[in-house]
């Protein structure tokens, strides 16, 4: 009986005193100092979705530049092949590879834009009432 009463007393004290302090959202129990760090490193305050969309746009732009350079390299090889069948064949392969890569990159860009716009539209509150 004494063990049960002691358990009940400890449980009551814990649930009335300690537990509310641990789960209290209004009172900061632990401040790791992230606000001070955030003030000094100057990170953006934009929405993460917008930042991800910009990163994807830059990556797709760089990949597009690479594909265009491959096409230009194929054209340069064709011009400098000097009539050699092997050189022309290699240049054609480069040009075709570059065009296929460019089509894939443009398609990926369109899909990424659609998904990001749909995600932003679906998760942004609108006051349509």
ABEGO torsion letter per residue (X at the ends): XAAAAAAAAAAAAAAAAAAAAAABAABBABBAGAAAAAAAAGBBABBAAAAAAAAAAAAAAAAAAAAAAAAAAAAAAAAAAGGBAAAAAAAAAAAAAAAAAAAAAAAAAAAAAAAAAAAAAAABBBBAX
